[in-house]
Amino acid sequence: MERKLSPRLRAYIPSGTVDNTTDFLRDFCKVLTTDGSNNLVEDILACETDEELRQLVESIRTGLVVPMRAHGGKTPTEATPSPRSGVEDSTETLKGLNIEPITRNPQLQLRRHCLERDGNKCLATGYYSFDHDHPPNALTTRLEAAHIIPFALGSFRASDSEVFNRHASIWVNLKRYFPVLREMSFTSEQINSEKNMMMLDQRFHKEFGQFNIVFEAAGVPHQYRIKAFPGAVPTSVLRELPENSLVAFRVHKGSWELPDPRFLQIHACIGNFLHMSGQGEIIDKILRDFGDCGGLAPDGGTNLEDLLAVSSLSLLRTKVNETPGDPNSAEKQREQRPRGKQGSGTGNKPWA
């Protein structure tokens, strides 16, 4: 892959000192499976201009990476269009499937199924559910049903055509770089299923949901090595892991499917990329800044594209006191903000 990419990426001319376009693409290519990296290489080589390469990076960030990382209760709402040809046709095809949004309604039943399947235990630590039958003197904890492909990627307002279009764009990216989802005919309607869920200690659920902990295949069916990224997980959580970090999944009771290895592989790919590239820290900082100041950074350092990728447009308008036609609207601010200007802590990135 590197041999194919090197000539094109060496020819790339950075737009400024904070342009990390080539690093982003190399890192993303490294974590993908062969079929996904082949698609990425094809997309890179199809970019005739450097501007198209930068647009490709933004389409992957806002239409895949940011929504996956910042999924906690937030519905992805905006994605930069991809420059690759045929993407609009793919989006229209996906929209034509009449995908329905998922809800929290079946969660209680799914939780019961997963508890039964997993033996009332956390799949990471082996601790039993505090609230259910367990052996005397067993170590117990509070368990939660964790989605592998985030719940928010299936939750959207079907009545809002703009939101639905963005939902379709995100899933086109997912299936482009993780083609196994297309082979499985997996859609967002199937996110609420036992094969996409696992019982975890509530502390592990949080770290797993933020891609700070991933499960990597250990070479034996349904056996995994738990990988925790250095500096991202509290030591109080780390010391609860098995000594060799190996866990094996099995059906304890019932006929429910085990967590699908293909979903866990996708989750691990995203986790590895977030930490390898530093994208996780960048996204977290943007969200923290937005929450701390209650709006856009006064120095112009806030990345509006990232905020739109994880926030509702109505919330964003409220925070910046927008009204229709206001010259200080988000779109106007995006146009007026000097390109290449850094906000504190964003580092050497093209989207700073």
C-alpha positions as CSV (number, residue, x, y, z in Angstrom):
1,M,0.0,0.0,0.0
2,E,2.8,2.4,1.0
3,R,4.4,1.8,-2.4
4,K,1.2,2.8,-4.2
5,L,0.6,5.8,-2.0
6,S,4.1,7.3,-1.7
7,P,4.4,9.0,-5.1
8,R,1.0,10.8,-4.7
9,L,1.5,11.8,-1.1
10,R,5.1,13.0,-1.7
11,A,3.8,15.2,-4.4
12,Y,1.3,16.8,-2.0
13,I,2.0,20.5,-1.2
14,P,0.8,21.4,2.3
15,S,-1.6,24.3,2.6
16,G,0.3,25.6,5.6
17,T,2.5,24.6,8.6
18,V,-0.5,22.9,10.3
19,D,-1.4,20.6,7.4
20,N,-1.2,17.0,8.4
21,T,-3.2,15.6,5.5
22,T,-0.7,13.0,4.4
23,D,-0.1,11.7,8.0
24,F,-3.9,11.3,8.4
25,L,-4.2,9.3,5.2
26,R,-1.2,7.1,6.0
27,D,-2.4,6.3,9.5
28,F,-5.9,5.6,8.4
29,C,-4.6,3.2,5.7
30,K,-2.5,1.3,8.3
31,V,-5.4,0.4,10.5
32,L,-7.9,-0.7,7.8
33,T,-8.3,-4.3,6.6
34,T,-7.0,-5.1,3.1
35,D,-10.3,-4.5,1.4
36,G,-10.8,-1.2,3.2
37,S,-7.3,0.1,2.6
38,N,-7.6,-0.8,-1.1
39,N,-10.7,1.4,-1.3
40,L,-8.9,4.2,0.5
41,V,-5.9,4.0,-1.8
42,E,-8.2,4.1,-4.8
43,D,-9.9,7.2,-3.4
44,I,-6.5,8.9,-2.7
45,L,-5.2,8.2,-6.2
46,A,-8.4,9.5,-7.8
47,C,-7.8,12.9,-6.2
48,E,-6.4,15.0,-9.0
49,T,-5.6,18.1,-6.8
50,D,-4.3,18.7,-3.4
51,E,-7.5,20.4,-2.5
52,E,-9.4,17.2,-3.3
53,L,-7.0,15.3,-1.0
54,R,-7.8,17.7,1.9
55,Q,-11.5,17.4,1.1
56,L,-11.2,13.6,1.3
57,V,-9.6,13.8,4.8
58,E,-12.4,16.1,6.0
59,S,-15.0,13.8,4.6
60,I,-13.5,10.8,6.5
61,R,-13.1,12.9,9.7
62,T,-16.6,14.5,9.8
63,G,-18.4,11.6,8.1
64,L,-16.8,8.7,10.0
65,V,-14.2,9.4,12.7
66,V,-15.9,12.3,14.6
67,P,-19.3,10.7,14.7
68,M,-17.9,7.4,16.0
69,R,-15.8,9.0,18.7
70,A,-18.3,11.6,19.9
71,H,-21.3,9.3,19.8
72,G,-22.4,9.7,23.5
73,G,-26.0,10.8,23.2
74,K,-25.2,13.0,20.2
75,T,-26.7,12.5,16.7
76,P,-24.2,13.1,13.9
77,T,-25.6,15.9,11.8
78,E,-23.0,17.1,9.3
79,A,-20.4,15.5,7.1
80,T,-18.1,17.1,4.5
81,P,-18.9,15.7,1.0
82,S,-16.4,13.2,-0.3
83,P,-14.6,14.2,-3.6
84,R,-14.7,10.6,-4.9
85,S,-16.9,10.0,-7.9
86,G,-20.0,7.9,-7.4
87,V,-20.5,8.8,-3.8
88,E,-23.7,10.7,-4.5
89,D,-25.1,7.6,-6.3
90,S,-24.2,5.5,-3.3
91,T,-25.9,7.9,-0.9
92,E,-29.0,8.0,-3.0
93,T,-29.1,4.2,-3.1
94,L,-28.8,4.0,0.6
95,K,-31.5,6.6,1.1
96,G,-33.7,4.5,-1.3
97,L,-33.7,1.6,1.3
98,N,-36.0,3.6,3.5
99,I,-34.0,2.9,6.6
100,E,-35.9,3.6,9.8
101,P,-34.3,5.2,12.9
102,I,-33.8,2.9,15.9
103,T,-35.0,3.7,19.4
104,R,-34.3,2.8,23.0
105,N,-37.5,0.9,23.4
106,P,-36.1,-2.7,22.9
107,Q,-33.1,-2.0,25.3
108,L,-34.6,-3.8,28.3
109,Q,-35.3,-7.0,26.3
110,L,-31.8,-6.9,24.6
111,R,-30.2,-6.4,28.0
112,R,-32.0,-9.5,29.3
113,H,-30.9,-11.5,26.3
114,C,-27.2,-10.4,26.7
115,L,-27.2,-11.0,30.4
116,E,-28.4,-14.6,29.8
117,R,-26.0,-15.2,27.0
118,D,-23.0,-13.8,28.9
119,G,-23.8,-15.6,32.2
120,N,-24.6,-12.4,34.1
121,K,-21.0,-11.4,33.8
122,C,-18.8,-8.6,32.4
123,L,-17.0,-9.9,29.3
124,A,-13.9,-7.9,30.2
125,T,-13.5,-8.6,33.9
126,G,-15.6,-11.7,34.6
127,Y,-17.3,-9.9,37.5
128,Y,-20.9,-10.8,38.1
129,S,-23.9,-8.5,37.8
130,F,-24.6,-7.0,41.2
131,D,-28.3,-7.0,40.5
132,H,-28.7,-10.7,39.4
133,D,-28.0,-14.2,40.6
134,H,-24.3,-14.8,41.3
135,P,-22.3,-17.3,43.3
136,P,-21.6,-16.6,47.0
137,N,-18.6,-14.4,47.6
138,A,-18.3,-13.7,43.8
139,L,-16.9,-10.3,42.8
140,T,-19.8,-8.2,41.6
141,T,-20.3,-4.9,39.7
142,R,-23.0,-3.0,37.9
143,L,-23.3,-4.1,34.3
144,E,-24.5,-2.2,31.2
145,A,-25.3,-3.4,27.7
146,A,-22.7,-1.8,25.5
147,H,-23.2,-1.3,21.7
148,I,-20.1,-2.0,19.5
149,I,-21.3,0.0,16.5
150,P,-22.5,3.0,18.4
151,F,-26.3,3.4,19.0
152,A,-26.2,7.0,17.8
153,L,-25.3,5.9,14.3
154,G,-28.8,4.5,14.0
155,S,-30.7,7.2,15.8
156,F,-31.7,10.2,13.7
157,R,-34.8,12.3,12.9
158,A,-36.4,10.6,9.9
159,S,-38.7,13.6,9.3
160,D,-35.7,15.9,8.8
161,S,-34.4,15.3,5.2
162,E,-31.2,17.1,5.9
163,V,-30.4,15.0,8.9
164,F,-31.4,11.8,7.0
165,N,-29.1,12.8,4.1
166,R,-26.2,13.2,6.5
167,H,-27.0,9.9,8.2
168,A,-26.8,8.2,4.7
169,S,-23.5,9.9,4.0
170,I,-22.0,8.5,7.2
171,W,-23.1,5.0,6.3
172,V,-21.7,5.3,2.8
173,N,-18.3,6.1,4.4
174,L,-18.7,3.2,6.9
175,K,-19.4,0.7,4.1
176,R,-16.7,2.1,1.9
177,Y,-13.9,1.7,4.4
178,F,-15.3,-1.3,6.2
179,P,-16.7,-3.3,3.2
180,V,-17.6,-6.2,5.5
181,L,-20.7,-4.3,6.5
182,R,-21.8,-4.2,2.9
183,E,-21.1,-7.9,2.6
184,M,-23.2,-8.6,5.7
185,S,-26.0,-6.3,4.4
186,F,-25.8,-4.6,7.8
187,T,-27.7,-1.4,8.2
188,S,-28.3,1.0,11.0
189,E,-31.6,-0.7,11.7
190,Q,-29.6,-3.7,13.0
191,I,-27.6,-1.8,15.6
192,N,-30.0,-2.9,18.3
193,S,-29.1,-6.6,18.1
194,E,-27.4,-9.1,20.4
195,K,-24.5,-9.6,18.0
196,N,-23.7,-5.9,18.3
197,M,-23.9,-5.8,22.1
198,M,-22.0,-7.0,25.1
199,M,-22.3,-6.8,28.9
200,L,-19.6,-4.6,30.4
201,D,-18.9,-3.2,33.8
202,Q,-20.2,0.4,33.7
203,R,-16.6,1.8,34.0
204,F,-15.4,-0.4,31.1
205,H,-18.5,0.6,29.1
206,K,-17.4,4.2,29.2
207,E,-13.9,3.5,28.1
208,F,-15.1,1.1,25.4
209,G,-17.5,3.7,24.1
210,Q,-14.7,6.2,23.8
211,F,-12.5,3.7,22.0
212,N,-9.9,3.8,24.9
213,I,-10.3,0.0,25.2
214,V,-10.7,-2.4,22.3
215,F,-10.9,-6.1,21.8
216,E,-8.4,-7.5,19.3
217,A,-8.8,-11.0,17.9
218,A,-6.3,-13.5,19.5
219,G,-6.3,-16.1,16.7
220,V,-8.9,-18.4,18.3
221,P,-12.6,-18.0,17.6
222,H,-14.3,-15.6,20.0
223,Q,-11.1,-15.2,22.0
224,Y,-9.7,-11.6,22.3
225,R,-6.9,-9.7,23.8
226,I,-8.1,-6.5,25.6
227,K,-6.0,-3.5,24.5
228,A,-6.0,-0.4,26.6
229,F,-4.3,2.7,25.2
230,P,-1.6,4.1,27.4
231,G,-2.6,7.2,29.3
232,A,-6.2,7.0,28.2
233,V,-7.6,4.7,30.9
234,P,-7.6,5.2,34.7
235,T,-5.3,2.7,36.5
236,S,-8.3,1.7,38.7
237,V,-9.9,0.3,35.6
238,L,-6.7,-1.2,34.2
239,R,-6.0,-3.3,37.3
240,E,-9.4,-5.1,36.9
241,L,-8.3,-6.6,33.6
242,P,-7.2,-10.3,33.4
243,E,-3.4,-10.6,34.0
244,N,-2.8,-11.7,30.4
245,S,-5.5,-9.5,29.0
246,L,-7.1,-12.5,27.3
247,V,-10.8,-13.2,27.4
248,A,-13.0,-15.8,25.7
249,F,-16.6,-15.4,24.9
250,R,-19.1,-18.2,25.0
251,V,-22.9,-18.6,25.2
252,H,-23.8,-19.5,28.8
253,K,-27.5,-19.9,28.2
254,G,-30.0,-19.3,25.5
255,S,-29.4,-19.1,21.7
256,W,-28.4,-15.5,21.3
257,E,-25.5,-14.7,19.0
258,L,-22.2,-13.8,20.5
259,P,-20.7,-10.3,19.8
260,D,-19.7,-10.4,16.1
261,P,-15.9,-10.5,15.6
262,R,-16.3,-8.3,12.5
263,F,-17.9,-5.5,14.6
264,L,-15.2,-5.8,17.2
265,Q,-12.6,-5.5,14.5
266,I,-14.2,-2.3,13.2
267,H,-14.3,-0.9,16.7
268,A,-10.6,-1.8,17.2
269,C,-9.6,-0.2,13.8
270,I,-11.3,3.1,14.9
271,G,-9.7,2.9,18.3
272,N,-6.2,2.3,16.9
273,F,-6.6,5.1,14.5
274,L,-7.9,7.6,17.1
275,H,-4.9,7.0,19.3
276,M,-2.2,6.5,16.6
277,S,-3.2,9.8,14.8
278,G,-4.0,11.9,17.9
279,Q,-7.5,12.5,16.5
280,G,-9.2,11.3,19.8
281,E,-7.5,14.1,21.8
282,I,-8.4,16.7,19.1
283,I,-12.1,15.7,19.0
284,D,-12.3,15.6,22.8
285,K,-10.7,19.0,23.2
286,I,-13.1,20.6,20.7
287,L,-16.1,19.2,22.6
288,R,-14.6,20.2,26.0
289,D,-14.0,23.8,24.8
290,F,-17.5,24.0,23.4
291,G,-19.0,22.8,26.7
292,D,-16.7,25.0,28.9
293,C,-17.3,28.3,27.1
294,G,-20.9,27.5,26.1
295,G,-20.3,28.5,22.5
296,L,-17.6,29.2,20.0
297,A,-14.1,30.0,21.1
298,P,-13.6,33.8,21.0
299,D,-10.2,33.5,19.3
300,G,-11.7,31.7,16.3
301,G,-10.0,28.4,17.3
302,T,-13.2,26.3,17.4
303,N,-13.5,23.9,14.5
304,L,-17.1,24.4,13.3
305,E,-17.1,21.3,11.0
306,D,-16.3,19.1,14.0
307,L,-19.0,20.7,16.1
308,L,-21.5,20.2,13.4
309,A,-20.5,16.6,13.1
310,V,-21.6,15.8,16.7
311,S,-24.0,18.6,17.7
312,S,-27.6,19.4,16.7
313,L,-27.9,22.5,14.5
314,S,-30.5,23.9,16.8
315,L,-28.1,23.6,19.8
316,L,-25.4,25.3,17.8
317,R,-27.6,28.2,16.8
318,T,-28.7,28.7,20.4
319,K,-25.1,28.7,21.7
320,V,-24.0,31.4,19.2
321,N,-27.2,33.3,19.4
322,E,-28.0,32.8,15.7
323,T,-31.1,33.9,14.0
324,P,-32.1,33.2,10.3
325,G,-30.3,35.7,8.1
326,D,-27.9,36.7,10.9
327,P,-24.6,37.7,9.3
328,N,-22.8,36.1,12.2
329,S,-24.3,32.6,11.4
330,A,-22.1,29.5,11.6
331,E,-21.7,29.4,7.8
332,K,-20.7,33.0,7.7
333,Q,-18.2,32.5,10.6
334,R,-16.7,29.5,8.7
335,E,-16.2,31.6,5.7
336,Q,-14.7,34.5,7.6
337,R,-12.4,32.5,9.9
338,P,-8.7,32.8,8.8
339,R,-7.6,29.5,7.3
340,G,-4.8,27.8,9.2
341,K,-5.4,29.7,12.4
342,Q,-4.6,27.5,15.5
343,G,-6.7,27.1,18.6
344,S,-4.7,26.2,21.7
345,G,-3.8,22.5,22.0
346,T,-4.8,21.5,18.5
347,G,-1.3,20.7,17.4
348,N,0.1,20.3,13.9
349,K,-3.2,19.5,12.1
350,P,-4.7,20.8,8.8
351,W,-8.1,21.3,10.5
352,A,-6.7,23.4,13.4
